[in-house]
Amino acid sequence: MLSAGILFPPAAAMAQDGPAFEEFEEFVDPVDEVGAPPASTAADFEADPYPVSDAVAARDEALFADPAAPGAPPELRPTSVVVAPIRSVSRPVPPSSSAALPVTGTIPLLVDREADDRAAYEPAGLRLGSFQIDASLTSGLGVSSEDGAHLYTAGELRLTSDWDRHALGLTLQGSTERPFDGGLKDPVGSALLDGRLDITDVDRLGGTIGYTFYREDDDSVEVEASGRRSDVHTLSTSLGYERKAGLVGLDLKGALDRTIFTADSDRDEFLLSGSMRLTLDSGATLRPFVEAGVVARLPDAERDEDGYARRGLGGELKGGLAVDTDFVSGEVAVGYARERLDDDRLEDIHAVIGEGELIYSPTPLAAFSLRGSTTIEPSAIAGATGSVTHAVDLGFSYAIRPNIVFDAGAGLSYEDYTGFDRSVLTTRVTAGVSWRLNRTVELSLSAGHEVTDERGPGAVDNRDTRVLAAVTLRR
């Protein structure tokens, strides 16, 4: 299943992308012409494993965690693997993180007095041979106007290689809420093993093997229609080839996903997807690209319990621009996607798609982020082909002091079903502050309000206000 809601990045720092909030005194570019950090980089500066713009990553996820709206691997997303796995809008997205949309290129790392001040609060991590280990644990007390008080717990363990050539990484993440009245709410977990093989200076192979788990939301349209709430398990693997030589760069990617719904076997499926991207790279700050992708949906059952044949074939075509300057970094793309199922009674599902992320840092201490996505999700509702979700999120971060960061965000998503009279409009606002006491301990306080407006027969509107106070320990 796919999901598209993307929140402004919060405090537990589950993502690594983000602008450095330092004054421009010395410019250090850790990325060579093919995107690999040179061996001398580590000696030139101390990298920040928890950038200021990411110092708010798990907190807002805790406020409005949407287990049906996973973000990794996301559309056009960056990973430690140069050749990222294919992310068609029609393929299921794992539910681990919510803020990992595309940032093409690397925001320049800057070295100055501000960086020196921040270094006193940066966790050093652990060394294991040629690997770096970073771990964090977040625990907090939350209050929701809809669900009452609960304990929030999240953890992350990241293992990253430190090699001159090639790369290997392992990331484990998980979070859950435990209401005071008992039970376990919204458990989410993921594991990702990714690697990169540098064949030549301009040719690379990359691959991933991943697993994700989440529990469907009681308020989701699929659960309301079927009356069955599933634990969702997804196994995925991907392989890609990248060539960066001359004016035109080439990216070929393919992926295979296996999704299992514990309470609704009619929805169990394999999803096979592939894409090709061509990028015009003349050395300018703007790099146009075009990308085409195909997807084949293969449910286990030839027909579901309502007699519909839901095997299908789809494709998408999009074009966009990647930008990488001192102040602006990211990429945006627009295009068109369509999917056709075998059953003639089900309408084709199609949409104009838009996706990407832009990060703007007008000063070393402030950053604005704009993220957008389009996702296509299958459906098991009788007569429904699936749904299309458009989402956009705006975020702002400001470093009040080297160890104190304020952030705010606003988001909107619209989900519309094909073949079923139902649409869902969701809006949310969040704000919070995080305070690092030292390299190990961080305190955070955040609040948010979310409004869900459903249209159609049996629609139910929801309002939810949440507050979370948390402590994060890092090593």
C-alpha positions in Angstrom: 0.0 0.0 0.0 1.2 3.5 -0.7 0.9 6.6 1.2 1.7 10.2 0.6 1.5 12.3 3.7 4.9 13.8 4.5 5.6 15.8 7.6 8.1 18.5 8.4 11.2 16.8 9.7 11.3 16.4 13.6 13.7 16.0 16.7 14.9 12.4 16.8 16.7 13.0 13.6 15.8 9.9 11.6 16.9 11.5 8.3 20.4 12.6 7.3 19.6 15.2 4.6 19.4 18.8 5.6 21.2 22.2 5.2 24.0 23.0 7.5 23.2 26.1 9.6 26.6 27.7 9.7 28.0 31.1 8.5 29.8 31.0 5.2 33.5 31.3 6.1 35.0 28.3 4.5 33.3 26.2 1.8 34.0 22.5 1.8 32.4 20.4 -1.0 32.5 16.7 0.0 31.1 15.6 -3.3 33.2 15.0 -6.4 32.0 14.9 -9.9 30.4 11.5 -9.6 28.9 12.1 -6.2 31.4 10.2 -4.0 33.1 11.9 -1.0 36.9 12.1 -1.5 39.1 10.3 1.0 40.5 13.6 2.4 37.0 14.9 3.4 37.0 13.3 6.9 40.3 15.1 7.7 39.0 18.5 6.5 36.0 18.8 8.8 33.9 17.0 11.4 30.6 16.0 9.7 27.4 16.6 11.7 25.5 13.3 11.9 22.4 15.1 13.2 22.0 18.4 11.1 20.0 21.2 12.5 17.3 20.9 9.9 16.8 17.3 10.9 16.8 17.9 14.6 13.1 17.7 14.6 12.6 14.3 12.8 10.8 11.9 15.1 8.9 14.4 17.2 6.3 15.4 14.6 6.0 11.8 13.5 5.1 11.0 17.0 2.5 13.8 16.9 0.7 12.6 13.9 2.2 9.2 13.0 0.3 7.9 10.0 1.1 4.2 9.7 -0.6 4.0 6.4 1.6 6.8 5.1 5.2 5.5 5.0 8.0 7.5 3.4 10.9 5.2 2.7 11.8 4.4 0.0 10.1 7.6 -1.2 9.8 9.2 -4.6 13.1 10.6 -5.9 14.5 10.1 -2.4 18.1 10.4 -1.5 19.9 7.4 0.2 23.4 6.5 1.1 23.2 4.3 -2.0 24.0 6.5 -5.0 21.7 4.3 -7.1 18.5 4.6 -5.2 15.7 2.0 -5.6 12.9 2.7 -8.0 10.1 4.6 -6.5 7.1 4.6 -8.8 4.0 6.4 -7.5 2.4 3.0 -8.0 4.7 0.9 -5.8 4.1 0.4 -2.1 6.2 2.7 0.1 7.6 1.3 3.5 6.3 3.1 6.6 9.6 3.8 8.3 10.2 7.5 7.8 8.0 10.3 6.6 10.4 12.9 5.5 12.8 11.4 2.9 11.7 12.9 -0.3 14.2 14.0 -3.0 17.2 16.1 -2.4 19.5 15.8 -5.5 23.1 16.6 -4.7 24.4 17.5 -1.3 23.9 20.7 0.5 27.4 22.1 1.0 29.0 21.5 4.4 30.4 24.7 5.9 33.0 25.2 8.5 33.0 28.2 10.8 32.6 29.4 14.5 28.9 28.3 14.5 30.0 24.8 13.5 32.6 24.7 16.3 29.9 25.7 18.8 27.5 23.0 17.5 30.3 20.4 17.6 30.2 20.4 21.4 26.6 19.0 21.2 27.1 16.5 18.4 27.1 12.8 19.3 30.4 11.1 18.3 28.9 7.7 17.7 30.9 4.5 18.0 33.6 3.1 15.7 33.6 -0.6 14.8 36.5 -1.2 12.4 35.7 0.7 9.3 32.1 1.3 10.3 30.4 4.1 12.1 27.6 3.3 14.5 25.0 5.9 15.5 22.1 5.0 17.9 19.3 7.0 19.4 16.4 6.3 21.8 13.4 8.6 22.3 10.9 8.3 25.1 8.1 10.8 25.8 4.7 11.5 27.3 2.0 12.5 24.8 -1.6 13.7 25.1 -4.1 13.5 22.3 -7.6 15.0 22.4 -8.8 11.9 20.5 -6.9 9.1 22.2 -6.0 10.4 25.6 -2.6 10.1 27.3 0.1 7.7 26.0 3.8 6.8 26.2 5.8 7.3 23.0 8.9 5.3 22.3 11.1 5.4 19.2 14.6 4.1 18.4 17.1 4.0 15.6 20.4 2.1 15.0 22.5 3.0 12.0 25.6 1.3 10.7 27.5 3.1 8.0 30.8 2.2 6.2 33.7 4.6 6.0 35.4 3.4 2.8 37.2 5.3 0.1 35.3 3.3 -2.5 32.0 1.4 -2.3 29.5 1.7 0.5 27.4 -0.4 2.8 24.8 0.6 5.4 22.2 -0.9 7.7 19.4 1.1 9.3 17.0 -0.2 11.9 14.0 2.0 13.0 10.9 1.5 15.1 8.3 3.4 17.1 5.1 2.8 19.0 2.5 4.4 21.3 1.3 2.7 24.5 -2.0 4.3 25.9 -2.4 4.4 29.6 -5.6 2.4 29.3 -3.7 -0.5 27.8 -2.8 -1.9 24.4 -0.3 -1.0 21.8 -1.1 1.7 19.2 0.5 2.4 15.8 3.6 0.2 15.9 5.9 0.8 13.1 9.2 -0.8 12.3 11.7 -1.1 9.4 15.1 -2.6 8.4 17.1 -1.5 5.4 20.4 -2.9 4.1 21.8 -0.9 1.3 25.0 -1.0 -0.7 26.9 0.6 -3.5 29.6 -0.9 -5.8 31.9 1.5 -7.6 32.7 -0.2 -10.9 34.6 2.8 -12.4 34.8 6.5 -11.6 31.5 7.0 -13.6 29.7 3.7 -13.3 28.0 2.3 -10.2 25.7 -0.4 -9.1 23.5 -0.1 -6.0 21.0 -2.3 -4.3 18.8 -2.6 -1.2 17.0 -5.3 0.8 14.3 -4.1 3.2 11.5 -5.0 5.5 8.7 -2.8 6.9 5.9 -3.3 9.3 2.9 -1.2 10.3 -0.6 -1.5 11.5 -3.5 0.0 9.5 -5.3 3.0 11.0 -8.8 2.4 12.4 -9.9 5.5 10.6 -8.6 4.5 7.1 -11.2 4.2 4.3 -10.1 0.6 3.6 -10.6 -0.5 7.2 -13.9 1.3 7.5 -15.2 -0.4 4.3 -14.0 -3.9 5.1 -14.3 -3.9 8.8 -10.9 -5.7 9.0 -7.7 -4.1 10.3 -4.4 -5.7 9.2 -0.8 -5.7 10.3 1.0 -5.0 7.0 4.4 -6.7 6.2 6.4 -5.6 3.2 9.6 -7.3 1.9 11.4 -5.4 -0.8 14.5 -5.6 -2.9 15.9 -3.3 -5.6 18.8 -3.0 -7.9 20.1 0.0 -9.9 22.8 1.1 -12.3 24.1 4.7 -12.6 26.4 6.2 -15.2 27.5 9.8 -14.9 29.7 10.7 -17.9 29.5 13.4 -20.5 26.4 15.6 -20.8 23.8 12.9 -20.2 23.5 10.8 -17.0 21.7 7.5 -17.0 19.9 5.8 -14.1 18.3 2.4 -14.5 16.3 0.9 -11.5 14.2 -2.0 -10.7 12.4 -3.3 -7.7 10.3 -6.2 -6.4 8.0 -5.9 -3.4 6.0 -8.5 -1.5 3.1 -7.1 0.7 1.1 -9.2 3.1 -2.1 -8.1 4.9 -2.6 -10.4 8.0 -6.4 -9.8 8.1 -7.2 -9.6 4.4 -5.4 -12.1 2.2 -7.2 -10.7 -0.9 -4.9 -7.8 -0.8 -1.6 -9.8 -0.6 0.4 -9.1 -3.8 3.7 -8.9 -5.6 4.7 -5.6 -7.2 7.3 -5.4 -9.9 8.5 -2.0 -11.1 11.3 -0.4 -13.1 12.3 3.0 -14.4 14.9 4.9 -16.5 16.0 8.4 -16.0 18.1 10.6 -18.3 19.7 13.8 -16.9 21.3 16.6 -18.8 24.3 17.6 -16.7 26.3 20.4 -18.3 27.8 21.6 -15.0 25.1 24.3 -14.5 23.2 24.6 -11.2 20.0 23.5 -13.0 19.9 20.0 -14.3 16.8 19.0 -16.3 15.8 15.3 -16.4 13.1 13.0 -17.8 12.0 9.7 -16.2 9.8 6.9 -17.4 8.5 4.0 -15.3 6.4 0.9 -15.5 4.7 -1.2 -12.8 3.0 -4.6 -12.8 0.6 -5.5 -9.9 0.3 -9.2 -9.2 -2.2 -10.2 -6.4 -2.1 -13.7 -5.1 -5.8 -14.2 -5.8 -6.9 -14.2 -9.4 -10.2 -12.7 -8.2 -11.0 -11.1 -4.8 -13.9 -12.1 -2.6 -16.2 -9.7 -4.6 -15.2 -11.3 -7.9 -13.0 -8.5 -9.2 -9.7 -9.3 -11.1 -7.2 -6.8 -9.7 -4.1 -7.7 -11.6 -2.9 -4.6 -13.5 -0.2 -2.8 -15.5 0.7 0.8 -15.2 3.2 3.4 -16.2 4.3 7.0 -15.6 6.3 9.7 -17.4 7.6 12.8 -15.7 10.1 15.5 -16.2 11.8 17.9 -13.8 14.7 20.0 -12.7 17.4 19.4 -10.1 19.0 22.4 -8.5 22.1 22.6 -6.2 23.3 26.1 -5.2 24.7 27.6 -2.0 21.2 28.5 -0.8 18.8 26.2 -2.7 18.9 22.5 -3.1 16.5 19.8 -4.3 14.5 18.8 -7.3 10.9 19.0 -8.5 9.1 16.9 -11.2 5.7 16.8 -12.8 4.2 14.2 -15.1 1.3 11.7 -15.7 0.6 8.2 -14.3 -2.0 5.6 -15.4 -2.8 2.1 -14.2 -5.2 -0.4 -15.8 -6.6 -3.5 -14.1 -7.7 -6.7 -15.8 -11.3 -6.4 -14.8 -13.2 -4.2 -17.3 -15.7 -3.3 -14.6 -13.0 -1.3 -12.9 -12.1 2.2 -14.2 -8.5 3.0 -15.1 -6.9 5.0 -12.4 -4.9 8.0 -13.6 -3.6 11.3 -12.4 -1.3 14.3 -13.1 1.6 13.7 -10.7 3.9 16.2 -8.9 6.7 15.5 -6.5 9.9 16.8 -5.1 11.6 18.7 -2.4 13.3 22.1 -2.2 15.3 23.4 0.7 16.1 27.1 0.9 18.6 28.4 3.5 18.6 32.2 3.4 20.9 32.4 6.4 23.2 29.8 8.1 20.7 29.6 11.0 17.4 29.2 9.1 15.9 26.9 6.5 12.6 26.5 4.7 11.5 23.2 3.1 8.8 22.6 0.6 7.9 19.0 -0.1 5.3 17.5 -2.4 4.3 14.0 -3.6 1.6 12.0 -5.5 0.9 8.4 -4.7 -1.4 5.8 -6.3 -2.8 3.1 -3.9 -4.7 0.0 -4.7 -8.0 -0.7 -3.1 -10.0 -3.8 -2.0 -13.3 -2.0 -1.9 -16.0 -3.4 -4.3 -16.1 -1.3 -7.4 -13.1 0.8 -6.5 -9.9 0.7 -8.6 -7.8 2.6 -6.0 -7.0 6.1 -4.8 -4.8 9.0 -5.7 -3.3 11.2 -3.0 -1.7 14.6 -3.5 0.3 16.0 -0.6 2.3 19.1 0.1 4.2 20.2 3.3 5.9 23.4 4.2 8.5 23.5 7.0 10.7 26.0 8.8 13.6 25.6 11.2 15.6 28.2 13.1 18.6 27.7 15.3 18.0 30.0 18.2 21.3 28.9 19.7 23.8 26.1 18.6 21.9 23.7 20.8 18.3 25.1 20.6 16.2 24.7 17.5 12.7 26.0 16.8 10.6 24.4 14.1 7.1 24.9 12.6 5.3 23.2 9.8 2.0 23.0 7.9 0.7 20.2 5.6 -2.2 19.3 3.4 -3.1 16.1 1.6 -6.1 15.1 -0.6 -7.0 11.5 -1.3 -9.6 10.8 -4.0 -11.0 7.3 -4.9 -11.7 6.1 -8.4 -14.9 4.0 -8.7 -15.9 4.8 -5.1 -17.6 7.9 -3.8 -15.1 8.9 -1.1 -12.5 11.7 -0.7 -10.4 12.7 2.3 -8.9 16.1 2.9 -6.3 16.3 5.8 -4.7 19.5 7.1 -2.2 19.8 9.9 0.0 22.4 11.7 2.9 21.6 14.0 5.4 23.6 16.1 8.1 22.6 18.5 11.5 23.3 20.1 14.4 21.0 20.9 17.2 21.6 23.4 20.4 19.6 23.4 21.9 19.5 26.9 25.1 17.8 25.7 26.2 15.2 23.2 24.0 12.6 24.7 20.7 14.2 26.0 18.1 16.2 24.1 14.8 17.5 25.4 11.9 18.4 23.1 8.4 19.8 23.3 6.0 19.9 20.4 2.3 20.4 19.6 0.1 19.9 16.6 -3.4 20.0 15.3 -4.9 17.8 12.6 -8.2 18.0 10.8 -9.6 15.2 8.6 -12.6 16.0 6.4 -14.2 13.1 4.6 -16.7 13.3 1.8 -19.1 10.6 0.7 -21.6 8.1 2.2 -20.7 7.2 5.8 -17.9 9.8 6.0 -16.7 10.7 9.4 -14.7 13.9 10.2 -12.0 14.0 12.8 -10.2 16.6 14.9 -7.1 15.9 16.9 -4.8 18.1 19.0 -1.6 16.5 20.3 1.2 17.6 22.6 4.4 15.6 23.2 7.3 16.1 25.7 10.2 13.8 25.0 13.8 12.9 25.9 16.2 11.6 23.3 19.4 9.8 24.2 22.1 9.4 21.5 25.4 7.6 21.4 
